[in-house]
Structures are given as C-alpha cells and as structure tokens.
C-alpha cells in the first residue's frame, strides 16, 4: 500500500468520478484506475462500485476512507514537521554539560533561544562519566566537557578551545597576585577540592602522586557552592580556568606543572545522525565571546 494509491483513492471518493479525479490529480484516468485496482487487489476487497456513468463507495470503501484521509494528513504533517526541523522552527535539543563548562554556556544559550524560540533546550549537568553513558544510550544529543584522559569508545571529540588547570582563590588571597603557582606552594594552604569524578579533580589527580602533603578541608561536587566558599575564606580550590568565567571576586592562577592543559570539546557519537539544531548550537558556542577569548589566548 502506497501513499500515492491512498491519495488517488481519496480523490476518487471525493469526486465519485474517475475522470474528474484524474483531472484534479493531473494524471491519466487509466493510471488512476490501475492504481486503485492494485490497491483493491492488495486488500482483496472492492472499494468502488463502478458503472458506465458513475462510481460509489462500497461498504469496504466507506470503512477505509477515514483511515486513508487520516494517513494522508499524518504524512503531510510529518513532511511539514521535517521541513520545520530543517529550518530550525521546531524540535528539542538535549545537551549534556559538565559542571566546569557551565560558566561559558550562558551566552550561547541566550543567543540560541533568541534565534530559535520554538526549539526546546534540555540541559543536563552531570559528571563526565554519567554524561557519556547517556550519550551512548542516545538520551542526549551531545556532550560539552573537557577531553577525557582516555578515549571513549564510539565517541568523537571535537576541540573547541584550550584551557589550563588553575588554583582558584579570592581576590585578596596571597596567591592572587602571582602569575603561576607550584604544587609545593599549594601545600601551604587549606584546599577545598571538587569531588573525585569531576573533570578538574581528575586532571589534578593525574598531576598529584600523593595527597599526604596536602591539607584538604572539604570536597564537594557543586562548583557554585565551591566558589562561594572560596570568596568568603582563604581556602584554595583547583578548577579549569574557565570555570570562573564572568565570576566576580575570584582569581584563577595557572598551576606551574607540565601537561597542565585541559581541552574543551564537543563530544558526539560516531556515525550518528546530527540534528541541525545541534550544529547551530555548536556554531554559536564556537563563536561566543567566552570561547573566542580562550581560542585567542592560545594563538
């Protein structure tokens, strides 16, 4: 059964005349008659009673007509919907974001919502590992996160910018006046670290062989609360430099260690369909002031 056959059947049922139906469809009457006959043969029923002057629907034709019309309407709606998706007039975009990426995202979210008011954004904040699981299950369209230390199976990572792992302190802290800080100097201060599993903590763990010489007062998995503690105390935390983008009264001082780069990436599934809305969101993000600032600093 083809949509074309249903369209011919519906038009013939409307006009109750094969000749008029063929003219309305701009096809030969013989083509219309042949397609309807094929439809009847496939269904093994007669849809029209025919005579030399007119046609009329059989009982089977009467039953079939509303279903045929509904199918044609649904097909038309589907076509319109696809066209709308292509033009970014409708749809949903599911984005996974690690906590460290949050500060650079606001500008792009606002721009996207203004440009495409009918596309719904679902933004999910979770640790990197959990987001990759959601991506593998296709529960989200893409992930914004720093590049993992080991490649993730079936995931492509496209670089947005480079970043540095930094000691983050309040503006009055002794470290705030420095251009870089060593791990040995961090040992002089009490630390408030992101929880294990968060990307900044994972990066710090790769640099530190033992924590015996560090004084860790607190660990937590909420960056906003972590920054509030830093503003109000002399504690030091370790985060990606861009984690404090647009944040007041705090300073990021790069750690003075080798391999201190953190690479901001868009992570997508290999060989998967990529929504137009995803491509547009990533374009806006790559052109945002927050990202261009980091790109320019590495040129």
C-alpha positions as CSV (number, residue, x, y, z in Angstrom):
1,X,0.0,0.0,0.0
2,X,1.5,3.3,-1.1
3,X,0.6,6.9,-0.2
4,X,0.0,7.6,-3.9
5,X,-2.6,4.9,-4.0
6,X,-4.3,6.3,-0.9
7,X,-4.3,9.8,-2.4
8,X,-5.9,8.5,-5.7
9,X,-8.5,6.6,-3.7
10,X,-9.3,9.6,-1.5
11,X,-9.7,11.9,-4.5
12,X,-11.9,9.4,-6.4
13,X,-14.0,9.0,-3.2
14,X,-14.4,12.8,-3.1
15,X,-15.4,13.3,-6.7
16,X,-17.1,9.9,-7.3
17,X,-15.9,10.2,-10.8
18,X,-12.6,8.7,-12.1
19,X,-12.3,11.2,-14.9
20,X,-12.7,14.2,-12.6
21,X,-10.4,12.7,-10.0
22,X,-7.7,12.1,-12.7
23,X,-8.0,15.7,-13.9
24,X,-7.7,17.0,-10.4
25,X,-4.6,14.9,-9.8
26,X,-3.2,15.8,-13.2
27,X,-2.7,12.2,-14.2
28,X,-4.2,10.0,-16.9
29,X,-7.5,8.3,-16.0
30,X,-6.0,4.9,-16.9
31,X,-3.2,5.5,-14.3
32,X,-5.7,6.3,-11.6
33,X,-7.9,3.3,-12.4
34,X,-4.8,1.0,-12.5
35,X,-3.5,2.2,-9.1
36,X,-6.9,1.8,-7.4
37,X,-7.2,-1.7,-8.9
38,X,-3.8,-2.6,-7.5
39,X,-4.9,-1.3,-4.1
40,X,-8.1,-3.4,-4.2
41,X,-6.1,-6.4,-5.2
42,X,-3.7,-5.9,-2.3
43,X,-6.6,-5.6,0.2
44,X,-8.6,-8.3,-1.5
45,X,-11.7,-6.1,-1.4
46,X,-13.7,-3.9,-3.8
47,X,-13.6,-0.2,-2.9
48,X,-15.8,1.2,-5.6
49,X,-19.0,0.1,-7.3
50,X,-18.5,1.0,-11.0
51,X,-20.9,1.6,-13.9
52,X,-20.7,3.5,-17.1
53,X,-21.8,6.7,-15.6
54,X,-20.5,7.0,-12.1
55,X,-18.9,5.2,-9.1
56,X,-19.8,4.9,-5.5
57,X,-18.0,3.6,-2.4
58,X,-18.6,0.0,-1.3
59,X,-19.0,-0.8,2.4
60,X,-15.3,-1.6,2.5
61,X,-14.6,1.8,0.8
62,X,-16.7,3.6,3.4
63,X,-14.7,2.0,6.2
64,X,-11.4,2.7,4.6
65,X,-11.9,6.3,3.6
66,X,-11.4,7.9,7.1
67,X,-8.3,5.9,7.7
68,X,-6.9,6.8,4.3
69,X,-7.6,10.5,4.9
70,X,-6.0,10.3,8.4
71,X,-2.9,8.6,6.9
72,X,-2.6,11.3,4.3
73,X,-3.0,14.1,6.9
74,X,-0.4,12.4,9.1
75,X,2.0,12.1,6.1
76,X,1.5,15.8,5.3
77,X,2.1,16.7,9.0
78,X,5.2,14.6,9.0
79,X,6.6,16.3,5.9
80,X,5.8,19.8,7.4
81,X,7.5,18.7,10.7
82,X,10.6,17.6,8.9
83,X,10.7,20.9,6.9
84,X,10.3,22.8,10.2
85,X,13.2,20.8,11.7
86,X,15.4,21.6,8.8
87,X,14.6,25.3,9.1
88,X,15.0,25.1,12.9
89,X,11.4,26.1,13.5
90,X,10.6,23.2,15.9
91,X,12.3,20.4,17.8
92,X,14.1,19.5,21.0
93,X,17.9,19.6,21.7
94,X,19.3,17.5,24.6
95,X,22.7,18.7,25.8
96,X,24.9,17.1,28.4
97,X,27.3,19.5,30.2
98,X,29.9,19.0,32.9
99,X,29.9,21.5,35.8
100,X,33.2,23.1,34.6
101,X,31.6,24.1,31.3
102,X,28.7,25.9,32.9
103,X,30.1,29.5,33.0
104,X,30.9,29.6,29.3
105,X,27.5,28.3,28.3
106,X,25.1,31.1,29.3
107,X,25.9,33.4,26.4
108,X,25.2,30.7,23.8
109,X,22.0,29.6,25.5
110,X,20.6,33.1,25.5
111,X,21.6,33.6,21.8
112,X,20.2,30.3,20.7
113,X,16.9,30.9,22.5
114,X,16.5,34.3,20.8
115,X,17.3,33.0,17.4
116,X,15.2,29.8,17.7
117,X,12.4,30.4,20.1
118,X,10.4,27.2,19.2
119,X,13.3,24.8,19.9
120,X,13.2,23.4,23.4
121,X,16.5,23.0,25.2
122,X,17.1,20.3,27.7
123,X,20.4,20.9,29.5
124,X,21.6,18.2,31.9
125,X,24.5,18.8,34.3
126,X,26.3,15.6,35.4
127,X,29.9,14.3,35.8
128,X,31.6,13.3,32.6
129,X,31.2,9.5,33.1
130,X,27.5,9.7,33.6
131,X,27.1,12.0,30.6
132,X,29.0,9.6,28.3
133,X,26.6,6.8,29.4
134,X,23.6,9.0,28.5
135,X,25.3,9.8,25.1
136,X,25.9,6.1,24.4
137,X,22.2,5.4,25.1
138,X,21.3,8.3,22.8
139,X,19.5,10.0,25.6
140,X,21.3,13.2,24.8
141,X,22.5,14.7,21.5
142,X,26.0,15.7,22.5
143,X,28.2,16.5,25.5
144,X,30.2,19.6,26.3
145,X,33.1,18.6,28.5
146,X,36.9,18.7,28.7
147,X,38.7,15.9,26.8
148,X,38.9,12.7,28.9
149,X,42.4,11.3,29.7
150,X,41.4,8.1,27.7
151,X,39.4,7.9,24.5
152,X,35.8,6.9,25.0
153,X,34.6,4.1,22.7
154,X,32.4,5.2,19.7
155,X,32.7,8.9,20.7
156,X,34.3,11.7,18.6
157,X,35.8,14.7,20.5
158,X,36.0,17.9,18.5
159,X,38.2,20.6,20.1
160,X,36.6,24.0,21.0
161,X,39.4,25.6,23.0
162,X,42.4,25.0,25.3
163,X,42.3,25.8,28.9
164,X,44.6,25.4,32.0
165,X,44.1,23.8,35.3
166,X,44.4,26.6,37.9
167,X,44.4,27.4,41.6
168,X,41.3,29.5,42.2
169,X,41.3,31.9,45.2
170,X,39.5,35.0,46.3
171,X,40.9,38.3,45.0
172,X,42.6,39.1,48.3
173,X,44.4,35.8,48.7
174,X,48.3,35.8,48.6
175,X,48.2,33.6,45.5
176,X,46.0,36.0,43.6
177,X,49.0,38.3,42.8
178,X,51.0,35.5,41.2
179,X,51.2,34.5,37.5
180,X,51.5,30.8,38.4
181,X,51.7,28.6,41.4
182,X,53.6,25.3,42.1
183,X,52.2,22.2,43.7
184,X,54.6,22.7,46.6
185,X,53.2,26.2,47.2
186,X,49.7,24.8,47.3
187,X,50.8,22.6,50.2
188,X,50.9,25.8,52.4
189,X,47.2,26.3,52.1
190,X,44.0,24.6,53.0
191,X,42.2,23.1,50.0
192,X,38.6,22.8,49.0
193,X,38.6,20.4,46.1
194,X,36.0,19.3,43.6
195,X,34.8,15.7,44.3
196,X,36.5,12.8,42.7
197,X,35.0,12.0,39.3
198,X,34.7,15.7,38.3
199,X,37.0,16.6,35.4
200,X,39.0,19.2,37.2
201,X,39.6,16.8,40.1
202,X,40.5,14.0,37.6
203,X,43.1,16.3,36.0
204,X,44.5,17.3,39.4
205,X,44.7,13.6,40.4
206,X,46.9,12.9,37.4
207,X,49.4,15.6,38.5
208,X,49.5,14.6,42.2
209,X,51.1,11.3,43.1
210,X,50.1,11.5,46.8
211,X,47.9,13.8,48.8
212,X,49.9,13.2,52.0
213,X,51.4,16.7,51.9
214,X,48.1,18.5,51.1
215,X,45.6,19.8,53.7
216,X,42.2,19.0,52.2
217,X,39.4,20.6,54.3
218,X,36.4,19.8,52.1
219,X,35.4,18.1,48.9
220,X,32.2,18.7,47.1
221,X,30.6,18.2,43.7
222,X,28.9,21.6,43.3
223,X,31.1,24.3,41.7
224,X,28.8,27.2,42.6
225,X,29.0,26.4,46.3
226,X,32.7,25.7,46.0
227,X,33.2,29.2,44.6
228,X,31.1,30.8,47.3
229,X,33.4,29.1,49.9
230,X,36.5,30.5,48.0
231,X,35.1,34.1,48.0
232,X,34.4,34.0,51.7
233,X,37.5,32.2,53.0
234,X,41.2,31.7,52.4
235,X,40.6,28.3,51.0
236,X,42.1,27.3,47.6
237,X,40.4,25.2,45.1
238,X,41.6,23.7,41.8
239,X,39.5,24.2,38.7
240,X,39.8,24.7,34.9
241,X,40.5,28.4,34.4
242,X,37.2,29.0,32.5
243,X,35.2,27.7,35.5
244,X,35.4,31.2,36.8
245,X,34.4,33.0,33.6
246,X,32.3,36.0,34.5
247,X,32.7,35.2,38.2
248,X,33.5,38.1,40.5
249,X,36.0,38.4,43.3
250,X,37.9,35.2,42.4
251,X,41.2,34.7,40.5
252,X,42.5,31.7,38.6
253,X,46.3,31.2,38.7
254,X,47.6,28.5,36.4
255,X,49.4,25.6,38.1
256,X,53.1,25.5,37.4
257,X,53.3,21.9,36.2
258,X,53.9,20.1,32.9
259,X,50.9,18.9,30.9
260,X,48.6,21.4,32.5
261,X,46.3,21.8,29.5
262,X,42.6,21.0,29.6
263,X,41.0,20.8,26.2
264,X,37.4,21.9,25.9
265,X,35.5,19.6,23.4
266,X,32.2,18.8,21.9
267,X,31.6,15.0,22.2
268,X,29.3,13.2,19.8
269,X,28.6,9.6,18.8
270,X,30.4,8.3,15.8
271,X,28.3,7.5,12.7
272,X,25.2,9.0,14.3
273,X,22.6,11.5,13.0
274,X,23.4,15.0,14.0
275,X,20.5,17.4,14.3
276,X,20.6,20.8,12.6
277,X,19.9,22.4,15.9
278,X,23.0,20.7,17.4
279,X,25.2,22.0,14.6
280,X,23.8,25.5,15.0
281,X,24.2,25.5,18.8
282,X,27.8,24.3,18.5
283,X,28.4,27.1,15.9
284,X,27.1,29.7,18.2
285,X,29.2,28.3,21.1
286,X,32.4,28.3,19.0
287,X,31.7,32.0,18.0
288,X,30.8,33.1,21.5
289,X,33.0,35.6,23.4
290,X,33.6,33.1,26.1
291,X,35.1,30.5,23.7
292,X,36.9,33.0,21.4
293,X,38.6,34.5,24.4
294,X,40.2,31.1,25.1
295,X,41.0,30.5,21.5
296,X,42.7,33.8,21.1
297,X,44.8,33.3,24.2
298,X,46.4,30.2,22.6
299,X,47.1,31.8,19.1
